[in-house]
Amino acid sequence: MSQQLLLTFYGDDFTGSTDALEALATRGIESVLFLEPPTLADLSRFPGVKAVGVAGLSRSQSPQWMDRELPGVFEALRGLGAPLCHYKVCSTFDSSATHGSIGRAVEIGRRIFDTPCVPMIVGAPVLRRYVVFGNLFATVTGLTHRIDRHPTMSQHPVTPMTEADLRLHLSRQTNLPSASIDILALQAGRGLERYQECAKEGVAIALFDTLDAPSVQEAGRALWEGRGSRPCFVAGSSGVEYSLIAWWQSQGQLPPLPALAVVPPVERLLVLSGSCSPVTAMQINWALRNGFEGVALDAIELTSGSGEFERATEKASGILNAGGSPLLYSAGGPADVVQSDSADPGFGAQLGIKLGELAGYLVRKHGLQRTLIAGGDTSGHAGQALRIQALTMLRPFAPGSPLCRIWSDDEAVDGKEILLKGGQVGGEALFGDLRRGDG
C-alpha cells in the first residue's frame, strides 16, 4: 500500500474535503473521499487509487472532541502507509481555541506521526488565497483583503478572524513554536533548505508563504523532498495539494489529464442551504429570480420539533412533484443568523442535523439524481443522513466544490450526484449552472 498511495488526508469539514479531492482528481491523481477511515476491503473497490481522504467534522468541534476522535483517524491513515498525511483546513483558516482548533489538531497529528517539524501550507493562489510574510490575504468580489479585514471572515459568527499573522493566530491555540518560510526564501529556491533549518532549530510548525506559481512550486518541492522515509504529517489548506501537484508536474511525474464526465441537465435540482455567507445569499437571490422555488426555513422551529420539518418536506415535495427545483434555506444572508446560534454552541450542529435529515428524506422519496448542499456543517450532516460511504469527482463546477458521484450501500442513493459547497464558493449563477449541466 505504501508504494501505491501518494497521499492521505483528513478534511476538517465536508466542503473542504471535496476541495482537496478536486485539486487531486483534476490533475489525474485518482482519489476517493470516504466518510470513515477505509479498510483494505473498502479500497479494493478503487484499485487505481493514489490519494485517500476522510471527510470530517472537526472544524466545528472542541479540542476535547479532537482528543477523543482524531487519534484513531490519524492512526488509521498512518496505517495506509502514504508518504504524507494532510490535515486539511479551510484556506480562510478560521478557527479558535474552542472551535476547530488547528493548533490542537497539529499537536495530535505531530504526536501520532512523530513529525517534529510539521510543514504548513495555507495559501492557494488558484483560490485567490495568499500568504505573505506569514500573513493571510483573501480575495472577494475582486478585492483582496487581509483576513482580519475580510468583510465576511472578520465577522464570522463563531470563529471571526481577528489576526492575519497565522503564527500569532496559532499561538492562541497551541504552545508549539512556529516560524515562517517567507517569500524571499522561496524566491531564492531555498524552501527545502529553510524547512530543514527550522527542524534543526526546534520549530514545530513551519509555515510556508504562497503568493504565486513559483512560490507554490518551491513549497511543493520542500514538502515532497523533505518528507523523510516514514509517513509525515502536514497541515494546511488545499494549498498542500496544489503545491505538491506543481512540483510533481515540474518533474514530469503527473499522468495525462483525465477526461471529465459528461453531466447532462436535470429537470429537478434540490438545493439545501445552511450557509449564512453573503456569497450564498447572492446565489439564493439569483436562483429565486431564475426558476427555483424558495422554501424559507425557520431555524429555531426546525430544531425544536414543532412541525417545521413536516411543513418543509410537504412544500418541497409539492414543488418536486410538479417538476420544479426547490431551494430550502435557513438563512438568506448574514443578517438572518438566528440568535440561538451564538447563545447555544450546540445550535449549529442541531440545525445541521435537521437540514441533513431534510436532504436525506427528499432524495430518497423523490429519487433525485442531483443535489446541491451549501454550508460546511450542513454538508457533513447531509452526508451522514444520505449514508454516503465515499465520493469520487465527476467534474468541477466551482473552485473547490466539484460535482461528485455517491458510493453507498443504500440503493436509493448509490450512483446519485452531489455538490457540496462552502459558503464563500461559486459564482452568482452556480445553482442554475449545476441544473443545466455542462451544456
C-alpha positions in Angstrom: 0.0 0.0 0.0 2.8 2.4 0.8 4.1 2.1 -2.8 0.7 2.8 -4.3 -0.6 5.8 -2.3 0.9 9.2 -2.6 -1.2 11.0 0.0 -3.9 10.6 2.6 -5.8 13.5 4.0 -8.4 14.3 6.7 -10.7 17.3 5.9 -12.0 19.2 8.9 -15.3 19.7 7.1 -17.1 18.2 4.1 -16.7 21.1 1.7 -13.1 21.4 2.5 -12.6 17.7 1.9 -14.1 17.9 -1.6 -11.8 20.9 -2.3 -8.8 18.6 -1.8 -10.5 15.8 -3.8 -11.0 18.2 -6.7 -7.4 19.5 -6.6 -6.0 16.0 -7.0 -8.6 14.4 -9.3 -8.5 17.2 -11.9 -4.7 16.6 -12.3 -5.2 12.9 -13.0 -4.4 11.6 -9.5 -7.2 9.1 -8.8 -8.7 10.0 -5.5 -11.5 8.8 -3.2 -13.1 10.6 -0.3 -14.6 8.4 2.5 -16.7 9.3 5.4 -14.9 6.9 7.7 -11.3 5.7 7.5 -11.4 3.0 4.9 -10.4 -0.7 5.3 -8.4 -2.6 2.8 -11.7 -4.1 1.6 -13.1 -0.6 1.0 -10.0 0.4 -1.0 -10.2 -2.7 -3.1 -13.2 -1.2 -4.9 -10.9 1.5 -6.2 -7.8 -0.4 -7.5 -6.1 2.6 -9.1 -6.4 5.0 -6.2 -3.5 7.2 -5.4 -5.0 9.5 -2.7 -7.4 8.7 0.0 -9.3 11.2 2.1 -11.7 11.2 5.1 -14.3 13.9 5.3 -14.6 15.0 8.9 -16.4 17.5 11.2 -13.5 18.8 13.4 -13.9 22.4 12.1 -16.9 22.9 14.3 -15.7 20.7 17.3 -13.9 21.4 20.6 -10.4 20.4 21.5 -11.8 17.7 23.8 -13.7 16.2 20.8 -10.5 16.2 18.8 -8.6 14.5 21.7 -11.2 11.7 21.5 -11.8 11.4 17.8 -8.7 12.4 15.9 -6.0 10.0 17.2 -7.9 6.9 15.9 -8.4 8.5 12.5 -4.8 9.6 12.2 -3.6 6.2 13.2 -5.8 4.5 10.6 -4.5 6.9 7.9 -0.9 6.3 9.0 -1.5 2.6 8.7 -2.2 3.1 4.9 1.4 4.0 4.5 1.3 7.0 2.2 4.4 9.2 2.4 2.3 12.2 3.5 -0.9 12.7 5.6 -2.6 16.0 5.3 -4.8 17.6 7.9 -6.9 19.8 5.6 -8.3 23.1 6.8 -10.1 25.9 5.1 -8.0 28.4 3.2 -9.5 31.2 5.3 -8.0 29.5 8.4 -11.0 30.5 10.6 -10.7 28.7 13.9 -10.2 29.4 17.6 -9.0 27.8 20.8 -12.5 26.4 21.4 -13.9 25.7 17.9 -12.0 23.8 15.3 -8.6 24.4 16.9 -6.0 23.9 14.2 -3.3 24.1 16.8 -4.8 21.2 18.8 -5.1 19.1 15.6 -1.5 19.7 14.8 -0.4 18.7 18.3 -2.3 15.4 17.9 -1.0 14.7 14.3 2.5 15.6 15.2 2.5 13.1 18.1 0.8 10.3 16.1 3.1 10.6 13.1 6.2 11.6 15.1 6.8 14.6 12.8 8.9 17.0 14.9 8.5 19.9 12.4 5.1 20.0 10.7 5.0 21.8 7.4 2.0 24.1 6.9 0.8 25.5 3.6 -2.3 27.7 3.8 -2.3 30.0 0.8 -3.7 28.7 -2.5 -3.4 31.4 -5.2 -5.6 29.4 -7.6 -8.4 30.0 -5.0 -7.2 33.6 -4.5 -5.8 33.0 -1.1 -2.3 34.2 -0.4 0.2 34.1 2.5 3.0 36.7 2.5 5.5 37.0 5.4 3.2 34.8 7.4 0.0 36.9 6.9 -3.1 35.6 5.2 -5.0 37.5 2.5 -8.2 36.5 0.6 -9.9 38.0 -2.4 -13.7 38.6 -2.5 -15.6 40.3 -5.3 -12.4 41.4 -7.0 -10.8 43.0 -3.9 -8.0 41.4 -1.8 -8.3 41.8 2.0 -6.0 41.0 4.9 -8.0 38.2 6.5 -8.7 40.2 9.7 -10.2 42.9 7.4 -12.1 40.5 5.2 -15.8 41.6 5.1 -17.1 38.1 5.9 -14.3 36.2 7.8 -13.6 39.1 10.2 -17.2 38.9 11.3 -17.7 35.1 11.2 -20.4 34.3 13.8 -18.4 31.6 15.6 -14.7 31.9 14.6 -14.1 35.5 13.5 -10.6 36.1 12.1 -9.1 38.9 14.1 -5.5 38.3 13.4 -3.9 37.9 9.9 -0.4 36.7 11.1 -1.0 33.0 11.2 1.8 32.4 13.7 0.1 34.7 16.2 -3.3 33.2 15.4 -1.9 29.7 16.1 -0.3 30.9 19.3 -3.8 31.3 20.7 -4.4 27.6 20.1 -1.1 25.9 20.9 2.2 26.5 22.6 4.1 24.8 19.7 6.7 27.2 18.3 6.2 28.3 14.7 8.2 30.1 12.1 7.6 31.5 8.6 9.4 30.2 5.5 8.9 33.5 3.7 8.6 34.6 0.1 12.2 35.7 -0.1 13.5 32.2 0.8 11.1 30.7 -1.7 12.1 33.1 -4.4 15.7 32.2 -3.7 14.9 28.5 -4.2 15.7 27.8 -0.5 12.3 26.4 0.6 13.6 22.9 1.4 16.8 24.2 3.0 14.9 26.7 5.2 12.5 23.9 6.2 15.4 21.7 7.3 16.9 24.6 9.2 13.6 25.1 11.0 13.6 21.4 12.1 17.2 21.8 13.4 16.2 25.0 15.3 13.3 23.2 17.1 10.5 24.8 15.2 7.3 22.7 15.5 5.3 24.4 12.7 6.9 25.7 9.6 4.5 28.0 7.7 5.2 28.4 4.0 4.4 31.7 2.2 2.5 31.1 -1.1 2.0 34.1 -3.4 2.4 32.9 -7.0 3.2 29.9 -9.1 6.9 29.8 -8.4 6.5 30.0 -4.7 3.8 27.3 -4.8 6.1 25.0 -6.7 9.0 25.6 -4.3 6.8 24.9 -1.3 5.8 21.7 -3.0 9.5 20.8 -3.6 10.2 21.3 0.1 7.2 19.2 1.2 7.9 16.3 -1.1 11.7 16.2 -0.9 11.7 16.8 2.8 9.2 14.2 3.7 11.6 11.5 5.1 11.4 7.8 5.0 8.2 7.3 7.1 4.8 8.9 6.8 5.0 12.6 7.5 2.2 14.8 8.9 1.4 18.1 7.2 -1.3 20.7 7.8 -2.9 23.4 5.7 -5.5 24.1 3.0 -5.7 22.6 -0.4 -2.6 24.7 -1.0 -0.9 21.5 0.1 -2.3 19.6 -2.8 -1.7 22.4 -5.3 1.9 22.8 -4.1 2.6 19.1 -4.5 1.0 19.0 -7.9 3.1 21.9 -9.1 6.2 20.1 -8.0 5.2 16.8 -9.5 4.3 18.5 -12.7 7.6 20.2 -13.0 9.3 16.8 -12.6 7.1 15.2 -15.3 5.5 12.8 -12.7 1.8 13.5 -13.4 -0.4 11.3 -15.6 -2.2 12.7 -18.6 -5.2 14.9 -17.7 -8.3 12.8 -17.3 -11.4 13.1 -19.4 -14.2 14.8 -17.5 -17.5 13.1 -17.1 -20.4 14.3 -19.2 -23.0 16.0 -16.9 -26.4 16.3 -18.6 -29.1 18.7 -17.5 -31.7 17.7 -14.8 -35.2 18.9 -14.7 -35.3 18.9 -10.9 -32.4 20.0 -8.7 -32.7 20.0 -4.9 -30.7 22.8 -3.2 -30.5 22.9 0.5 -28.5 25.7 2.3 -27.4 26.1 5.9 -24.9 28.8 4.9 -25.2 32.4 6.1 -22.5 33.7 3.7 -23.2 36.8 1.6 -21.9 34.8 -1.4 -24.5 32.1 -0.8 -27.1 34.8 -0.3 -26.2 36.2 -3.7 -26.7 32.7 -5.2 -30.0 32.2 -3.4 -31.3 35.6 -4.7 -30.2 34.7 -8.3 -31.9 31.3 -8.1 -35.2 32.7 -6.8 -35.2 35.1 -9.8 -34.4 32.3 -12.2 -36.9 29.5 -11.7 -36.0 27.9 -8.4 -38.8 27.9 -5.8 -37.8 29.0 -2.3 -38.7 27.3 0.9 -37.6 29.6 3.8 -36.9 27.6 6.9 -37.4 28.8 10.5 -34.2 27.5 12.0 -35.4 27.6 15.6 -38.7 25.9 14.8 -36.9 23.3 12.7 -34.7 22.2 15.6 -37.5 22.3 18.2 -39.6 19.5 16.6 -42.6 21.8 16.3 -43.7 20.7 12.8 -41.4 22.8 10.7 -39.7 19.7 9.3 -43.1 18.3 8.1 -44.1 21.7 6.7 -40.8 22.0 4.8 -40.9 18.4 3.3 -44.5 18.9 2.3 -43.8 22.1 0.5 -40.6 20.8 -1.2 -42.4 17.6 -2.2 -45.1 19.6 -3.9 -42.5 21.6 -5.9 -40.7 18.3 -6.9 -44.0 16.6 -7.9 -44.7 19.5 -10.2 -41.3 19.1 -11.8 -39.7 22.1 -10.1 -36.5 22.7 -8.2 -36.9 23.6 -4.5 -34.4 25.8 -2.7 -34.6 25.2 1.1 -32.6 27.7 3.1 -32.2 28.6 6.8 -30.7 32.0 6.2 -30.8 34.5 3.3 -27.5 36.0 4.4 -25.6 37.2 7.5 -28.5 39.3 8.7 -30.6 36.2 9.1 -28.3 34.4 11.5 -30.5 33.5 14.5 -29.6 34.5 18.0 -29.7 30.9 19.2 -26.6 30.3 17.1 -24.4 32.4 19.3 -26.4 31.7 22.5 -26.2 27.9 22.3 -22.9 26.5 21.0 -24.7 23.3 20.0 -27.4 25.0 18.0 -25.4 25.0 14.7 -24.9 21.2 15.0 -28.6 20.7 15.7 -29.5 22.8 12.7 -27.1 20.9 10.5 -28.5 17.6 11.6 -32.1 18.6 10.7 -31.0 20.1 7.4 -29.2 16.8 6.7 -32.3 14.8 7.5 -34.3 17.0 5.1 -31.9 16.3 2.3 -31.9 12.5 3.0 -35.7 12.4 3.1 -36.3 14.3 -0.1 -33.6 12.5 -2.1 -34.9 9.1 -1.2 -38.6 10.0 -1.5 -38.3 11.6 -5.0 -35.4 9.6 -6.4 -33.4 12.8 -7.1 -30.4 12.4 -9.4 -28.6 15.6 -8.4 -28.4 17.6 -5.1 -26.5 20.7 -4.0 -25.8 21.4 -0.3 -24.4 24.7 0.8 -22.5 25.1 4.1 -19.7 23.0 5.6 -21.6 21.8 8.7 -24.8 21.2 6.7 -22.8 19.2 4.2 -21.3 17.0 6.8 -24.7 16.1 8.4 -26.3 15.7 4.9 -23.6 13.2 4.1 -24.4 11.1 7.1 -28.1 11.3 6.5 -27.6 10.1 3.0 -25.5 7.2 4.2 -22.7 8.2 1.9 -19.7 5.9 2.2 -17.4 7.5 -0.4 -17.3 10.2 -3.1 -15.4 10.4 -6.4 -15.3 13.5 -8.5 -17.3 13.8 -11.8 -16.3 17.2 -12.9 -15.5 20.7 -11.4 -18.2 23.3 -11.2 -16.9 25.9 -8.8 -13.3 26.1 -7.4 -13.1 23.7 -4.5 -16.7 22.4 -5.0 -16.8 19.6 -7.6 -19.9 17.6 -8.6 -19.3 14.1 -7.1 -20.6 10.6 -7.6 -22.0 9.0 -4.4 -20.9 5.5 -3.3 -23.3 3.9 -0.8 -24.8 0.6 0.2 -28.2 2.3 0.1 -29.5 1.6 -3.4 -31.7 4.7 -3.3 -28.6 6.9 -3.0 -25.8 4.9 -4.7 -24.7 6.4 -8.0 -26.5 9.7 -7.4 -24.7 13.1 -7.8 -24.0 15.7 -5.1 -22.2 19.0 -5.0 -21.1 20.2 -1.5 -20.5 24.0 -1.5 -18.6 26.1 1.1 -20.3 29.4 1.9 -17.7 31.6 0.1 -17.6 29.4 -3.0 -19.1 29.8 -6.5 -20.5 32.4 -8.9 -23.9 34.0 -8.7 -25.5 31.5 -11.2 -23.9 28.3 -9.7 -27.3 26.7 -8.9 -28.5 27.3 -12.4 -25.2 26.1 -13.9 -25.5 22.8 -12.0 -29.1 22.2 -13.0 -28.1 22.9 -16.7 -25.1 20.6 -16.5 -22.1 21.1 -18.8 -24.1 22.2 -21.8 
